[in-house]
């Protein structure tokens, strides 16, 4: 069975908004969240703001950098 590889770059912080993070790294994130938002379909709430840039799943070790 071939490996499935997913790469994620996550930045979090209370004092940075997802828009500020996007401006700093210069890339549109895959997903973002804000302090206090529900975590998926649970009663848990986010404890910080965040931004995630993730790759698609790859089935080999030759990942190309965006």
C-alpha positions as CSV (number, residue, x, y, z in Angstrom):
1,X,0.0,0.0,0.0
2,X,1.4,3.4,-1.0
3,X,1.8,6.0,1.8
4,X,-0.5,9.0,1.9
5,X,1.2,12.3,2.8
6,X,-0.4,15.5,3.7
7,X,1.6,18.6,4.7
8,X,0.1,21.4,6.8
9,X,1.6,24.8,7.8
10,X,-0.4,26.2,10.7
11,X,0.0,29.6,12.4
12,X,-2.0,30.5,15.5
13,X,-2.1,33.4,17.9
14,X,-4.5,35.5,19.9
15,X,-3.2,38.9,18.6
16,X,-3.1,38.0,14.8
17,X,-6.2,37.8,12.7
18,X,-6.3,35.3,9.7
19,X,-6.2,38.3,7.4
20,X,-3.0,39.6,9.0
21,X,-1.5,36.2,8.7
22,X,-2.4,36.0,5.0
23,X,-0.8,39.4,4.5
24,X,2.4,38.3,6.3
25,X,2.9,35.0,4.5
26,X,1.5,36.3,1.2
27,X,-0.5,33.1,0.4
28,X,-4.3,32.4,0.7
29,X,-4.8,29.8,3.4
30,X,-6.7,26.6,3.0
31,X,-8.7,27.3,6.1
32,X,-9.0,29.9,8.8
33,X,-10.6,30.3,12.2
34,X,-11.2,32.9,14.9
35,X,-11.1,32.9,18.7
36,X,-14.3,31.6,20.2
37,X,-15.6,29.8,17.0
38,X,-16.9,26.2,17.6
39,X,-14.5,23.4,16.7
40,X,-16.3,21.5,13.9
41,X,-19.5,20.0,15.3
42,X,-18.5,19.9,19.0
43,X,-19.2,22.1,22.0
44,X,-15.5,23.1,22.1
45,X,-14.4,26.6,21.2
46,X,-11.3,27.8,19.5
47,X,-8.7,29.3,22.0
48,X,-6.9,31.4,19.3
49,X,-7.1,32.7,15.8
50,X,-5.5,30.6,13.1
51,X,-4.6,30.0,9.5
52,X,-3.7,26.7,7.8
53,X,-2.1,26.1,4.5
54,X,-2.3,22.4,3.5
55,X,-1.4,20.3,0.5
56,X,-3.5,17.7,-1.1
57,X,-2.8,14.0,-0.2
58,X,0.1,12.7,-2.2
59,X,1.0,9.0,-2.7
60,X,4.7,9.5,-3.2
61,X,7.5,11.3,-1.4
62,X,8.2,13.8,-4.2
63,X,6.2,16.8,-2.9
64,X,6.5,20.0,-4.9
65,X,6.7,23.2,-2.9
66,X,4.1,25.8,-3.9
